[in-house]
Amino acid sequence: MLAKAQGIPADEIIIDLEDAVAVAAKDEARAAATEVLAQWRGPGVAVRVNAPRTPWCHLDLAALGAPDDRPASIVLPKVESAGDLAFVDRLLDGVEAAGGRSRALRVQALIETAAGLGGVQEIAGSSPRLESLILGYADLAASLGGTRDLDAWLPAQEAVLTAARSNGLQAIDGPYLRVEPDEGFRAAAARARDLGFDGKWAIHPSQVEALNDLFRPTDAEVERARAVVEALEAAEHGAVSLDGQMLDEAVRAAALRVLARADAS
């Protein structure tokens, strides 16, 4: 599976050491992941480590923080407080210093418990390593209880998106939990895109092409975004008009997000 994953046309592959691995196989899975990472030839890659307070989190971080290049980031599951990220920061500081790593390992925080959702604003501003917030639906549904349709997830999506944007982080929507890219999948992915999420996890390779199509800006959107950035760079004042529309730094920020999505695609 790890060898096959390198040919999937996703922006990033997540190697999972947490829920996908049985307790008895944690050490074996960690060793297999580090071996593959040393020869990785695929797209960007991150590793979902085991959660803080488990017997394996510190072992995962020690194994992944020493190599100098791969992975660029880890996904930290079940983040519930700034203290979880402080633990990771301190441990990685030591591991990286001992291994001579030249670039700090980045962290992506999975928000997938009621406590994590309640503290998402504090979490988002708590670590210089943090690069994204990811909304994890399966565990969050279990933590909150009850059943939820697409509209019922809107408050959680907006909380994660607002926390990410107010702290300069990427906001990633969690996976649709069925394999087929069916009507429900497309509705969920379109909702995430329209809200402003930077991307969405795929749970199966069959979903990747559809997600790329949904999140990839059109040629017209890219052309408009470039024109906005160029017009503001050429302006002598804080605001400028382009084709009858007043542009300012807020419009520039939106244009830069469009260009970033285009580059990723």
Secondary structure as the mmCIF struct_conf table of DSSP 4:
data_model
#
loop_
_struct_conf.conf_type_id
_struct_conf.id
_struct_conf.beg_label_comp_id
_struct_conf.beg_label_asym_id
_struct_conf.beg_label_seq_id
_struct_conf.end_label_comp_id
_struct_conf.end_label_asym_id
_struct_conf.end_label_seq_id
HELX_RH_AL_P HELX_RH_AL_P1 LEU A 2 ALA A 5
TURN_TY1_P TURN_TY1_P1 GLN A 6 GLY A 7
BEND BEND1 ILE A 8 ILE A 8
BEND BEND2 ASP A 11 ASP A 11
STRN STRN1 GLU A 12 ASP A 16
BEND BEND3 LEU A 17 GLU A 18
TURN_TY1_P TURN_TY1_P2 ASP A 19 ALA A 20
BEND BEND4 VAL A 21 VAL A 21
HELX_RH_3T_P HELX_RH_3T_P1 VAL A 23 ALA A 25
HELX_RH_AL_P HELX_RH_AL_P2 LYS A 26 LEU A 37
TURN_TY1_P TURN_TY1_P3 ALA A 38 GLN A 39
BEND BEND5 GLY A 42 PRO A 43
STRN STRN2 GLY A 44 ARG A 48
HELX_LH_PP_P HELX_LH_PP_P1 ASN A 50 ALA A 51
TURN_TY1_P TURN_TY1_P4 PRO A 52 ARG A 53
BEND BEND6 THR A 54 TRP A 56
HELX_RH_AL_P HELX_RH_AL_P3 CYS A 57 GLY A 65
BEND BEND7 ALA A 66 ARG A 70
BEND BEND8 ALA A 72 ALA A 72
STRN STRN3 SER A 73 LEU A 76
BEND BEND9 LYS A 78 LYS A 78
BEND BEND10 SER A 81 SER A 81
HELX_RH_AL_P HELX_RH_AL_P4 ALA A 82 GLY A 99
TURN_TY1_P TURN_TY1_P5 GLY A 100 GLY A 100
BEND BEND11 SER A 102 ARG A 103
HELX_LH_PP_P HELX_LH_PP_P2 ALA A 104 LEU A 105
STRN STRN4 ARG A 106 ILE A 111
BEND BEND12 THR A 113 THR A 113
HELX_RH_AL_P HELX_RH_AL_P5 ALA A 114 GLY A 118
TURN_TY1_P TURN_TY1_P6 GLY A 119 GLY A 119
HELX_RH_AL_P HELX_RH_AL_P6 VAL A 120 ALA A 124
TURN_TY1_P TURN_TY1_P7 GLY A 125 GLY A 125
BEND BEND13 SER A 126 SER A 126
TURN_TY1_P TURN_TY1_P8 PRO A 128 ARG A 129
STRN STRN5 LEU A 130 LEU A 135
HELX_RH_AL_P HELX_RH_AL_P7 TYR A 137 LEU A 144
BEND BEND14 GLY A 146 GLY A 146
TURN_TY1_P TURN_TY1_P9 LEU A 150 LEU A 150
HELX_RH_3T_P HELX_RH_3T_P2 ASP A 151 TRP A 153
HELX_RH_AL_P HELX_RH_AL_P8 LEU A 154 SER A 166
TURN_TY1_P TURN_TY1_P10 ASN A 167 GLY A 168
STRN STRN6 GLN A 170 ASP A 173
BEND BEND15 LEU A 177 GLU A 180
HELX_RH_AL_P HELX_RH_AL_P9 GLU A 183 LEU A 195
TURN_TY1_P TURN_TY1_P11 GLY A 196 GLY A 196
BEND BEND16 ASP A 198 ASP A 198
STRN STRN7 GLY A 199 LYS A 200
BEND BEND17 ILE A 203 HIS A 204
HELX_RH_3T_P HELX_RH_3T_P3 PRO A 205 GLN A 207
HELX_RH_AL_P HELX_RH_AL_P10 VAL A 208 PHE A 215
BEND BEND18 ARG A 216 ARG A 216
HELX_LH_PP_P HELX_LH_PP_P3 PRO A 217 THR A 218
HELX_RH_AL_P HELX_RH_AL_P11 ASP A 219 ALA A 234
BEND BEND19 GLU A 236 GLY A 238
STRN STRN8 VAL A 240 LEU A 242
TURN_TY1_P TURN_TY1_P12 ASP A 243 GLY A 244
STRN STRN9 GLN A 245 LEU A 247
HELX_RH_AL_P HELX_RH_AL_P12 GLU A 249 ALA A 264
#
